[in-house]
Amino acid sequence: MVIATRTGSLFFLEIDPQKPQNLQPFCLLELGVQINDLCWHENSKKILFACEDGRILELKIPSQDQCDTTETYLKDLSDVRMRSYTIKMMESQKPKHDEMEDLLLGWKDHKALKEKQDEEWEPAPILSCSYVDAEGSQFICSVDGKFQG
């Protein structure tokens, strides 16, 4: 089980299936980013986090034996397997390139033209996320802002 705060603190607990009231805390992580949503993978070995800063984080759950709790529950993030994803603008959302418009506007600088074509939006908050397949190799998310979809 994990308890997550909007400020990015994650507290992992082990639950005794025979006595659910017996909770054994074993790990605390500080992601340092606002969490808007989370989704467990069906194998319970990883979690997706939708973050306010426009990223999706995928975290492999640390096992209880990997966490030394003699002094603190806090675990260093460098000891945890985590992947970060940034959502890119879809091709249909990019500004359309019009050669005639470029000629009229005087786009003679090909480098500036290329930058205009490669335009990307600033990251927008990720509102929710969910795994799509049983392998956990794909996920879907919803984004806030003008490039919703």
N, C-alpha and C positions, 0 to 999 in steps of 0.2 A: 504494500500500500504506500502511496505517496500523498503527502499534504503539501500543496503548493500555494504560495501567496502571490498576489499580483506584483509584488516587488521583486520576485524572482528567487525566493527562498524555497528550497525543496527539502522536505524531511521524510526520509524513508523509514518505514516500520514493517516488521515481520509480524504476521498474524498467525496465531495458533488456530488451525481449522477446528480442533476439538473444543477449544475455549476461546471464542472470538474476542472476549474481553481482555485476554492476555496479549498485549501489544509489546513488542520488543523493538525500540528505536535502534537504528544502527548507522545512519548516515545523514548528514546535513550538507547540502550544496547551496552555494550562493551564485546564481547565474548573473545577477546584476542587470537584469532587463525585465520590464513589465511583461507578465504572462497574461494573455487574453483567453487562451484555451489550451487544453491538453487532450491527447488521445493516446490510450494504451494500445500497443500492438496485441493481437490476439494471443501470442505466445508469452505475453507478460515479461518480455526481456528488453523491451525498448519503449520509449515514449516520444511522441511528437509534441512540441510546444509552439503555439502561435504567439508571436511576440509583437509588441507595440512598435519596435524599431524596424519592422519590415522583414525580419528574418523568421525562418522556421528552424528550430533546433531539434535534432533527433539525438536522444541520449540513451546509451546502453545502461540499463540498470546495474549499479554496482552490487556485487553479491555481499552478503553479510560477512563472509570470511575475508573479504578484501578491505574491510573497514576496521581500523584499529580505534576502539572507543575508550581506551584507557584514560585519555586526557580530555578528549573532545569528540563530538560527533562530526565536527566540521571536516570535510575532505577537500583537498585541493583539486580544482577543476582539471589541472594538467594530468591527474591520475585517472580521469574518467574519459571513456570513449564518447566523443560527441561530434556530430556533424552539423554544419550550419548551411542553410540554403537561403539564397536571395532570389526573389521572384523577379523575372525579367519581363519586360513589355512584350506582349504577343505581337506577331507580325501585323495582325489586323488592327492593332491599336497604334501602330507607329504612324507618324505623319507621312502622307503619300508624297512620293517624289514626282515632281512635274518638271520635265526638262524645259518646257516653254517658260514656265514661271521663273526658273533659274536664269534663263537667258534675259528675261525682262528685268529681273532684279540685279543683273550684272554679276552673277556668280562666276567669276573668272578664276577664283582661287579654288582649285580642286580639293585641297586639304579641308578647307572650310565646308565645301559641299559634302565631302565624305563625313565630316563630323555631324552635319545636319541630318544625314541619312542614318547615322548610327545613334541618334538621340535615344536616351533611356530616361524614364521617370525617376524621381527621387523615391526611395523606398516608402511605401505606405503601410500603415498598421495591418497586420494579419489578424483577422477577427476570429477565425476558426480553422481547424485542420483535421483531417481524418485519413487514415490509411485506406487505400482502394482495394489492394489485393492481399491475399493471405501471406505472400512472401514478404510483404512490407517494403517492396521495391518502388512503389508508387504511392503518392498521396494527393489529395485535393485540398484546396484551401479557399477561403474567401478573404478578399482584400477590401479595405476601406479606401475611399478617395475617388478621384475622377476616373481612374482606370479600373473600376470594379468589373468583375466578370470572371 
